[in-house]
Amino acid sequence: MATDSNILDTRKYVIGGIALVIVVCYIVRLAFLQLFSSDYQDRAANNAFYRNIIYPSRGAIYDRNGELLVYNKPAYDIMVVMREVPGLDTLDFCETLGMTREQFDHRMESIKDRTKNPGFSMYTQQLFMGQIPAEEFSTFQEKMFRFRGFYIRQRTVREYSFPHLAHVLGDVGEVSQKQVEDDPYYQPGDRIGTIGVERSHEIDLRGEKGVEVLLRDANGRIQGHYQNGALDRKPVPGKNLTLSIDLKLQALGERLMEGKLGAIVAIEPKTGEVLCLVSSPTYDPRRLVGKERANLYKELGANPLKPQLNRAILGTYPPGSTFKTSQALTFMQEGIITPQTSYSCSRGFHHKGMKVGCHGHGSPLPLIPAIATSCNGYFCWGLYHMLSNRKQYDSLHEAMTTWKDYMVSMGFGYRLGIDLPSEARGMIPNADYYDSRFKKQWNPLSVISIAIGQGEVLLTPLQIANLGATIANRGYYITPHVVKDVQDCALPDSMTQRHYTLTDTAYYHFVVDGMRRAVTGGTCRAANTTMYEVCGKTGTAQNPHGQDHSAFMGFAPMNDPQIAICVYVENGGFGATFGVPIGALMMEQYINGQLSDASEAKATAMQHRHISYEARTGREQRRAEKKNHAERPEQ
């Protein structure tokens, strides 16, 4: 009997334990659902409330003269709540939106695919179709009452006033899942700046979302605002931007660069404001809207000339002879030369078997004529004497490091910090680089070509234009920027702070004189004018893959600089062939506000001077290039 009683007691405790475990499991599950899971909360809230997100208007963008560049146009998103869709007349729905049943099914499956749409819920709104123009939306709106589970979200799309400035303005695209996870402001289907100022000033432009909390009945019909709108929040419009860009100057630059690869960058030296930022080839930003958008991106992706690449800040090129100005400043500051120092040039630099060619000019010659005639020999001798100077520098490594420090102070080798995404840093070699490359077996002659902007030296057109602005300012630059003003905001200090180089102001006057002489009687004669004093420097940069690159760097007027400019034309040949005439036209347009009749005729002729890249980069051209190891003579 005692045994049976013990068995019964044991069973009682077992059954009680099982029941207790079941109760605990239910309690834990209920607590999880109520406290940690949003699924049921979403169901309840979705049944009772409809949160209507009100998107703010994105900030408009203007040029420096108040010309409206980018504005907003009404558009609509169609949202879907999957739980409410059963019973939909799919045929009528597809006909209304002009889509096939296959397209409808594919879209619905994509929405439910959590690998593509991690935020999917049967009980919350999901984006079905975005950015429907107002004119296409009206038909759907008339029939919307038939399509239970589908809702409207009013949006805006960007419209572009002109076919210019594609690389500066940028684009607005759909947010990625990572962006949604990184910033709680965004939800799937939202739009965000992807390139250009649309990206770099996204926070300023986007504004703040508003919301309406609406009550719904059991049939899903809107009954009005919850608590009479006490929880509603109005949207805050995005801030307007005023760019430093001069639209007319930009338009002329894009026109002059038609049929060419390269870039034009113009800067106002006193402020660092970028007056134009041309990258060629370019595209029409007006095609970035609606159905044309997808077609444009297909074309751009298939174009081997890479029109999406912003060559003005991402292209890295040998600066050629424009770089000689920085060498002159360095050599004078270090005491390697004085303005009166003369070097001989017998068709180039010749020393211990090393030869760097040059064109015919007077010899020997001092600094200012050397800049004016773009003498290769002069600057090669200057660098050779600097790197070989053991009285001043303990080692070649120290001399090379000193040289590099001067280049960095002038804005080379690192990003300048322009307010556009993805700026390239270029390349300024240092002693460690050459130790690695030559396994520590190198000497001044091994690197002599960097004195004339060749070898390993690479700069962006922005950096070359900034060199012109630094010389125009006689020794300092302000970080180049394309945004002149943000509505109700002050520009950061970084956009107004002066960056001084390591070279004294006094030495800049000699370089300015040399650049002025280059215009009045040297390699930049095509830029000379009686209207104002132009200072310039040509560059003809070797290109191992074909025809040389044509470059020009200059500023005007000489004693009251309003514009500093870089023109860089890939495969353009001599600097005087394309760089100088384009630079001269651009400076005239900005300083005078228009071109003279004679200059307009020159601009039209330049517009139609295209470069055949297939012919210039062919096998015969490459073979011819190998025969000449020196920089092309300046003309």
JOBEL-V773838 format. One record per backbone hydrogen bond with DSSP energy under -0.5 kcal/mol. CO is the residue of the C=O (numbers start at 0). NH is the residue of the N-H. E is the energy in kcal/mol with one decimal. If there is no record, write none. Layout:
co: (CO/CO)
nh: (NH/NH)
e: (E/E)
This chain:
co: (0/1/2/3/4/5/6/7/8/9/10/11/12/13/14/15/16/17/18/19/20/21/22/23/24/25/26/27/28/29/30/30/31/31/37/38/39/40/41/42/43/44/47/49/49/50/51/52/53/56/59/60/60/61/62/66/68/69/70/72/73/74/75/76/76/77/77/78/79/79/80/81/81/84/87/88/89/90/91/92/93/93/99/100/101/102/103/104/105/106/107/108/111/112/112/116/120/121/125/128/130/131/132/132/133/135/136/137/138/139/140/142/143/145/146/148/150/152/153/154/156/158/164/165/167/168/170/170/172/175/176/177/178/182/186/189/191/194/194/194/195/195/196/198/200/201/202/203/204/207/209/210/211/211/212/213/214/214/216/220/223/224/225/225/225/226/228/232/234/235/239/240/240/241/241/244/244/245/246/247/248/249/250/251/252/254/256/258/260/261/262/263/264/265/265/266/266/267/267/267/271/272/272/274/275/277/279/282/283/284/288/289/290/291/292/293/294/295/296/297/298/299/301/302/305/308/309/309/310/310/311/312/316/318/319/320/321/322/322/323/324/325/326/327/328/329/330/330/331/337/338/342/344/346/347/348/350/353/355/364/365/366/367/368/369/369/371/373/374/375/376/377/378/379/380/381/382/383/385/387/388/394/395/396/397/398/399/400/401/402/403/404/405/406/406/407/417/419/426/429/430/431/432/433/434/434/437/439/442/442/443/444/446/447/448/448/449/452/453/457/458/459/460/461/462/463/464/465/466/467/468/469/469/470/474/476/480/481/481/481/484/485/488/491/492/492/496/497/498/503/503/504/504/505/505/506/506/507/508/509/510/511/512/513/514/514/515/515/516/516/517/517/521/523/524/531/532/532/534/536/538/538/540/542/547/548/548/549/550/551/552/553/554/555/555/562/563/564/565/566/567/567/568/568/573/573/574/577/578/579/580/581/582/583/584/585/586/587/587/588/595/596/597/598/599/600/601/602/603/605/607/610/611/612/614/615/617/618/619/620/621/622/623/624/626)
nh: (4/5/6/7/8/9/10/11/12/13/14/15/16/17/18/19/20/21/22/23/24/25/26/27/28/29/30/31/32/33/34/35/35/36/41/42/43/44/45/46/47/48/215/51/213/52/211/54/209/237/240/68/69/242/65/62/160/60/158/156/133/154/131/78/152/127/128/150/81/125/83/84/85/87/89/92/93/94/95/96/97/98/103/104/105/106/107/108/109/110/111/112/113/115/116/119/123/82/79/77/132/75/135/136/137/139/140/141/142/143/143/145/146/147/149/80/78/76/54/74/72/70/168/169/196/197/193/194/191/179/180/181/182/185/189/174/172/170/197/198/198/199/200/201/204/205/206/238/58/235/53/232/51/213/225/49/222/223/219/216/214/227/228/229/230/229/231/210/236/207/486/61/242/483/484/63/246/249/250/251/252/253/254/255/256/257/259/610/569/279/567/277/565/274/275/268/563/270/271/272/480/267/274/245/265/263/261/284/286/287/291/292/294/295/296/297/298/299/300/301/302/302/303/305/308/310/312/313/314/460/461/423/458/321/322/323/324/325/326/327/328/329/330/331/332/333/335/336/334/340/366/364/346/357/345/355/353/350/348/342/369/370/371/372/373/374/522/375/378/379/380/381/382/383/384/385/386/387/388/389/392/398/399/400/401/402/403/404/405/406/407/408/409/409/411/410/419/422/457/433/434/435/436/437/438/439/440/441/445/446/446/447/449/450/451/453/452/319/456/426/316/463/464/465/466/467/468/469/470/471/472/474/475/473/500/498/273/243/244/483/241/488/485/494/495/496/478/499/476/506/507/507/508/508/509/509/510/511/512/513/514/515/516/517/518/535/518/519/520/521/521/523/524/526/527/533/556/557/554/552/540/550/548/545/572/540/550/568/538/566/536/564/534/561/562/555/266/553/264/551/262/569/549/571/576/577/579/581/582/583/584/585/586/587/588/589/590/591/593/592/599/600/601/602/603/604/605/606/607/608/609/612/615/616/617/546/621/622/623/624/625/626/626/627/628)
e: (-2.6/-2.3/-2.1/-2.5/-2.4/-2.4/-2.6/-2.4/-2.2/-2.4/-3.2/-2.6/-2.6/-2.6/-2.6/-2.5/-2.7/-2.5/-2.5/-2.8/-2.7/-2.4/-2.6/-3.1/-2.7/-2.9/-2.8/-2.5/-2.7/-2.5/-3.0/-0.5/-2.1/-2.3/-3.0/-2.0/-3.0/-3.0/-2.8/-2.1/-2.0/-3.7/-2.5/-0.9/-2.4/-0.9/-2.1/-0.6/-3.3/-3.0/-2.7/-3.0/-1.8/-3.5/-2.1/-2.2/-2.6/-1.9/-2.7/-2.9/-0.9/-3.3/-3.3/-0.6/-2.4/-2.8/-1.8/-2.7/-0.6/-2.4/-1.7/-1.3/-0.5/-1.4/-1.5/-2.3/-2.8/-2.3/-2.0/-1.7/-1.0/-2.4/-2.1/-2.8/-2.4/-2.2/-2.3/-2.3/-2.1/-2.0/-1.6/-1.0/-0.9/-1.0/-2.7/-1.8/-0.8/-2.2/-2.8/-3.4/-0.6/-1.7/-0.7/-1.5/-1.2/-0.5/-2.2/-1.6/-1.0/-0.7/-0.6/-2.3/-1.5/-1.1/-1.6/-2.4/-2.7/-3.0/-0.7/-2.4/-2.2/-2.2/-2.9/-1.8/-2.7/-1.5/-2.8/-0.9/-3.0/-1.8/-2.2/-2.4/-1.8/-1.6/-2.3/-2.4/-2.8/-0.8/-0.6/-0.8/-1.2/-2.2/-2.2/-1.6/-2.5/-2.5/-0.7/-3.0/-2.2/-2.5/-2.8/-2.8/-3.0/-0.7/-2.9/-2.6/-3.3/-0.8/-2.1/-2.0/-3.3/-1.3/-1.5/-0.5/-0.7/-1.5/-1.2/-2.3/-0.6/-2.4/-2.6/-2.6/-0.5/-2.4/-2.1/-2.5/-0.7/-2.7/-2.8/-2.1/-2.4/-2.5/-2.0/-2.7/-1.5/-1.3/-1.8/-2.3/-2.5/-2.7/-2.7/-3.1/-2.4/-2.5/-1.3/-0.8/-2.7/-1.1/-2.7/-0.6/-2.0/-3.0/-0.6/-2.8/-2.0/-1.8/-2.1/-0.7/-1.8/-1.9/-0.9/-1.3/-0.9/-2.3/-2.2/-1.7/-2.0/-2.8/-2.2/-1.4/-0.8/-0.6/-0.6/-1.7/-1.6/-1.5/-1.2/-2.5/-0.9/-0.6/-1.7/-2.8/-3.1/-1.3/-1.8/-1.4/-0.8/-0.7/-1.2/-2.4/-1.8/-1.8/-2.8/-2.1/-2.2/-2.2/-2.1/-1.2/-1.2/-1.5/-1.2/-1.7/-1.2/-1.3/-1.0/-2.4/-2.4/-2.3/-2.6/-1.6/-1.7/-2.3/-2.3/-2.8/-0.7/-2.3/-1.6/-0.5/-1.0/-1.9/-2.5/-1.9/-2.0/-2.5/-2.4/-1.7/-2.8/-1.4/-1.0/-1.0/-1.6/-2.1/-2.7/-2.1/-2.3/-2.2/-2.5/-2.3/-1.7/-1.8/-2.4/-2.0/-1.0/-0.6/-1.8/-1.9/-1.9/-0.6/-2.2/-1.8/-2.6/-2.2/-2.5/-2.8/-0.6/-1.5/-1.7/-0.7/-1.4/-0.7/-0.9/-0.8/-2.0/-1.6/-1.3/-1.9/-1.4/-2.1/-1.7/-3.1/-3.1/-2.0/-2.5/-2.2/-1.7/-1.7/-2.0/-2.3/-2.3/-2.4/-1.9/-2.8/-0.7/-1.3/-2.1/-3.0/-2.7/-2.7/-0.6/-0.6/-2.8/-2.5/-0.6/-2.0/-1.9/-1.6/-0.6/-0.6/-1.8/-0.9/-0.7/-1.1/-0.8/-0.6/-0.6/-0.5/-1.3/-2.7/-2.2/-2.1/-2.5/-2.4/-2.5/-1.8/-0.9/-1.8/-0.7/-2.1/-2.3/-0.5/-0.7/-2.6/-0.9/-2.4/-1.7/-0.6/-0.6/-1.0/-2.3/-2.4/-0.5/-2.9/-2.7/-1.8/-2.8/-1.8/-0.5/-3.2/-2.2/-2.6/-2.0/-2.9/-2.6/-2.5/-1.9/-1.9/-3.0/-2.1/-2.3/-2.1/-2.3/-0.6/-2.6/-1.6/-1.3/-1.0/-1.9/-2.0/-2.4/-2.6/-1.9/-2.2/-2.3/-2.1/-2.3/-2.0/-2.7/-2.5/-0.6/-1.2/-2.7/-1.8/-1.7/-2.6/-2.2/-2.0/-2.7/-2.5/-1.2/-1.5/-1.3/-1.1/-1.9/-1.3/-0.9/-0.7/-2.3/-2.1/-2.0/-2.1/-1.4/-0.5/-1.0/-1.4/-0.6)
